[in-house]
Amino acid sequence: MRIRSRKSSAILSVFALALSTFTLVVGNVPMANAQLKGVTLDFAAAEPTSYNHLVGGGKWNSGIVNTDIARSLAGDQFKCGDIVSYLSRFEMDAST
């Protein structure tokens, strides 16, 4: 019984490692930046220290990473119930 339990545990560990590696490889997508016929769309999170987490907020301003916007967020920057603000920026070429 004990050998079977160890074998099951080892199989689950290998499966979890393979799944996490697959998720890292497939899920590691660069920043969302799309361009279609002179229209540019950019998404980012508001920099966590730039707004009140109880009501949300944040501004794109000049789009400086770690000052105005954040390209990635860490869990230790938030508590349960906090609001995370996401921002978007749209630009159009003069020719459009």
Backbone as JSON, one array per atom type, in Angstrom:
{
  "sequence": "MRIRSRKSSAILSVFALALSTFTLVVGNVPMANAQLKGVTLDFAAAEPTSYNHLVGGGKWNSGIVNTDIARSLAGDQFKCGDIVSYLSRFEMDAST",
  "N": [[0.83, -1.2, 0.0], [1.93, 1.21, 0.79], [3.98, 1.56, -1.06], [2.54, 1.88, -3.39], [1.3, 4.32, -2.82], [3.5, 6.06, -2.77], [4.31, 5.8, -5.41], [2.09, 6.85, -6.75], [2.21, 9.44, -5.76], [4.64, 10.28, -6.85], [4.04, 10.19, -9.58], [2.02, 12.13, -9.73], [3.55, 14.35, -8.99], [5.36, 14.57, -11.14], [3.53, 15.05, -13.2], [2.45, 17.52, -12.33], [4.75, 19.13, -12.48], [5.28, 19.0, -15.24], [2.94, 20.2, -16.23], [3.12, 22.78, -15.1], [5.45, 23.7, -16.35], [4.64, 23.67, -19.04], [2.61, 25.59, -18.9], [4.12, 27.85, -18.26], [5.71, 28.15, -20.56], [3.81, 28.4, -22.66], [2.1, 30.35, -21.63], [3.63, 32.62, -21.36], [3.39, 35.39, -22.64], [4.19, 38.17, -24.67], [3.81, 41.78, -24.05], [0.56, 43.17, -24.6], [0.04, 44.57, -27.56], [-1.35, 45.93, -30.16], [-1.73, 46.62, -33.66], [-3.63, 48.04, -36.17], [-4.39, 49.13, -39.23], [-3.38, 51.84, -38.78], [-4.2, 52.29, -36.18], [-3.31, 52.07, -32.84], [-3.28, 50.02, -30.03], [-2.87, 49.65, -26.61], [-2.38, 47.88, -23.61], [-2.16, 47.97, -20.03], [-1.46, 47.59, -16.53], [-2.4, 49.77, -13.87], [0.14, 51.39, -12.02], [0.75, 49.93, -8.92], [1.21, 51.52, -6.56], [0.2, 53.95, -7.19], [-2.47, 54.55, -6.82], [-5.56, 54.39, -4.87], [-6.38, 51.38, -3.49], [-8.87, 50.66, -2.59], [-10.81, 51.99, -4.01], [-9.96, 52.05, -6.63], [-8.37, 53.29, -9.66], [-5.79, 55.34, -11.06], [-3.59, 56.54, -13.67], [-2.63, 56.83, -17.07], [-0.81, 58.75, -17.9], [2.43, 59.59, -18.88], [3.09, 57.03, -19.41], [5.23, 55.71, -18.18], [6.94, 52.89, -17.17], [6.62, 51.3, -14.04], [6.27, 53.71, -12.8], [4.0, 55.13, -13.79], [2.56, 53.07, -15.07], [2.25, 49.44, -14.95], [3.74, 46.5, -16.14], [3.66, 43.97, -15.18], [2.24, 42.35, -12.33], [2.55, 41.79, -8.8], [1.59, 39.5, -6.27], [2.07, 40.25, -3.62], [1.65, 42.92, -3.53], [-0.95, 43.48, -3.11], [-4.05, 43.03, -1.25], [-6.66, 40.81, -0.08], [-9.74, 41.65, -1.53], [-8.89, 44.05, -2.6], [-8.94, 46.45, -5.3], [-7.91, 46.08, -8.58], [-6.59, 48.08, -11.02], [-6.84, 48.42, -14.49], [-5.49, 49.77, -17.46], [-5.95, 51.32, -20.66], [-4.64, 52.38, -23.8], [-5.25, 54.23, -26.64], [-4.21, 55.02, -29.88], [-4.17, 56.96, -32.86], [-2.93, 57.16, -36.15], [-1.97, 60.12, -37.94], [-2.69, 59.96, -40.57], [-4.93, 58.43, -40.65]],
  "CA": [[0.0, 0.0, 0.0], [2.8, 2.37, 0.91], [4.7, 1.7, -2.33], [1.56, 2.42, -4.34], [1.12, 5.72, -2.48], [4.7, 6.78, -3.23], [4.28, 5.82, -6.86], [1.06, 7.82, -7.13], [2.73, 10.77, -5.43], [5.68, 10.6, -7.83], [3.37, 10.45, -10.86], [1.38, 13.44, -9.6], [4.6, 15.38, -8.98], [5.85, 14.72, -12.52], [2.45, 15.69, -13.94], [2.38, 18.93, -11.91], [5.93, 19.8, -13.03], [5.08, 19.14, -16.69], [1.87, 21.17, -16.45], [3.61, 24.13, -14.79], [6.4, 24.07, -17.4], [3.84, 23.97, -20.22], [1.94, 26.87, -18.65], [5.13, 28.91, -18.33], [6.14, 28.32, -21.95], [2.69, 28.87, -23.47], [1.49, 31.52, -21.03], [4.56, 33.75, -21.31], [3.06, 36.17, -23.83], [4.66, 39.56, -24.54], [2.77, 42.77, -23.79], [-0.48, 43.29, -25.62], [0.23, 45.78, -28.35], [-1.91, 45.6, -31.47], [-1.83, 47.73, -34.59], [-4.49, 47.71, -37.29], [-4.72, 50.28, -40.08], [-3.09, 53.12, -38.17], [-4.71, 52.38, -34.81], [-2.5, 51.33, -31.9], [-3.96, 49.74, -28.78], [-1.91, 49.16, -25.62], [-2.97, 47.6, -22.3], [-1.24, 47.83, -18.9], [-2.08, 47.81, -15.22], [-1.95, 50.99, -13.19], [1.2, 51.1, -11.06], [0.0, 49.7, -7.68], [1.34, 52.55, -5.53], [-0.28, 55.23, -7.72], [-3.91, 54.75, -6.61], [-6.16, 53.8, -3.69], [-6.86, 50.05, -3.85], [-10.26, 50.47, -2.17], [-11.71, 52.59, -5.0], [-9.39, 51.93, -7.97], [-7.88, 54.54, -10.23], [-4.56, 55.3, -11.83], [-3.58, 57.31, -14.92], [-1.57, 56.43, -17.99], [0.16, 59.85, -17.97], [3.38, 59.39, -19.97], [3.27, 55.59, -19.61], [6.51, 55.24, -17.68], [6.79, 51.64, -16.44], [6.92, 51.36, -12.61], [5.89, 55.02, -12.28], [2.6, 55.33, -14.18], [1.95, 51.79, -15.41], [3.0, 48.22, -14.61], [3.57, 45.43, -17.12], [3.36, 42.75, -14.43], [1.84, 42.62, -10.95], [2.93, 40.77, -7.81], [0.54, 39.3, -5.27], [2.36, 40.91, -2.34], [1.28, 44.34, -3.64], [-2.39, 43.57, -2.93], [-4.71, 42.24, -0.2], [-7.99, 40.35, -0.49], [-10.71, 42.72, -1.64], [-8.35, 45.22, -3.3], [-9.31, 46.64, -6.7], [-6.78, 46.22, -9.49], [-6.98, 48.93, -12.15], [-6.19, 48.2, -15.78], [-5.6, 50.95, -18.31], [-5.74, 51.1, -22.08], [-4.27, 53.58, -24.54], [-5.56, 54.14, -28.06], [-3.6, 56.07, -30.69], [-4.45, 56.88, -34.29], [-2.0, 57.91, -36.99], [-2.56, 61.31, -38.55], [-3.2, 59.61, -41.9], [-6.16, 57.64, -40.51]],
  "C": [[0.87, 1.26, 0.0], [3.56, 2.63, -0.39], [3.77, 2.32, -3.38], [1.35, 3.92, -4.09], [2.3, 6.57, -2.95], [4.71, 6.89, -4.75], [3.25, 6.83, -7.37], [1.54, 9.25, -6.88], [3.78, 11.2, -6.44], [5.06, 10.94, -9.18], [2.7, 11.81, -10.83], [2.4, 14.57, -9.63], [5.13, 15.64, -10.39], [4.79, 15.43, -13.37], [2.36, 17.17, -13.62], [3.56, 19.72, -12.48], [5.77, 20.02, -14.54], [4.02, 20.19, -16.99], [2.35, 22.6, -16.17], [4.62, 24.61, -15.84], [5.66, 24.45, -18.68], [3.16, 25.32, -20.08], [2.91, 28.03, -18.76], [5.52, 29.2, -19.78], [5.02, 28.93, -22.79], [2.14, 30.18, -22.95], [2.36, 32.75, -21.0], [4.41, 34.57, -22.6], [3.59, 37.59, -23.64], [3.49, 40.52, -24.36], [1.78, 42.85, -24.95], [-0.31, 44.63, -26.33], [-0.2, 45.46, -29.77], [-1.93, 46.83, -32.36], [-2.63, 47.26, -35.8], [-4.86, 48.99, -38.02], [-4.55, 51.62, -39.37], [-3.63, 53.32, -36.77], [-3.84, 51.5, -33.92], [-3.25, 51.22, -30.59], [-2.96, 49.13, -27.82], [-2.62, 49.0, -24.28], [-1.87, 47.51, -21.25], [-2.04, 48.0, -17.62], [-1.59, 49.15, -14.68], [-0.88, 50.6, -12.17], [0.56, 51.04, -9.67], [0.11, 50.78, -6.61], [0.75, 53.89, -5.97], [-1.77, 55.48, -7.49], [-4.37, 54.04, -5.34], [-6.81, 52.47, -4.08], [-8.3, 49.8, -3.42], [-11.24, 51.01, -3.21], [-11.2, 52.44, -6.43], [-8.9, 53.27, -8.47], [-6.61, 54.32, -11.02], [-4.71, 56.07, -13.12], [-2.43, 56.82, -15.78], [-0.45, 57.46, -17.98], [1.11, 59.64, -19.14], [3.69, 57.92, -20.2], [4.61, 55.05, -19.16], [6.27, 54.0, -16.81], [7.34, 51.81, -15.03], [6.73, 52.76, -12.01], [4.41, 55.27, -12.54], [1.87, 54.0, -14.4], [2.83, 50.63, -14.96], [2.71, 47.18, -15.68], [3.33, 44.09, -16.45], [3.07, 43.15, -12.99], [2.27, 41.48, -10.05], [1.85, 40.7, -6.73], [0.8, 40.02, -3.97], [2.06, 42.41, -2.38], [-0.2, 44.56, -3.35], [-2.84, 42.72, -1.75], [-6.03, 41.76, -0.77], [-8.95, 41.53, -0.5], [-10.2, 43.97, -2.33], [-8.84, 45.25, -4.75], [-8.03, 46.83, -7.5], [-7.26, 47.0, -10.71], [-6.15, 48.6, -13.38], [-6.48, 49.38, -16.68], [-5.41, 50.53, -19.77], [-5.44, 52.44, -22.74], [-4.54, 53.32, -26.02], [-4.89, 55.3, -28.77], [-3.99, 55.86, -32.14], [-3.41, 57.7, -35.03], [-2.72, 59.1, -37.61], [-3.18, 61.0, -39.91], [-4.53, 58.87, -41.84], [-7.38, 58.51, -40.41]]
}
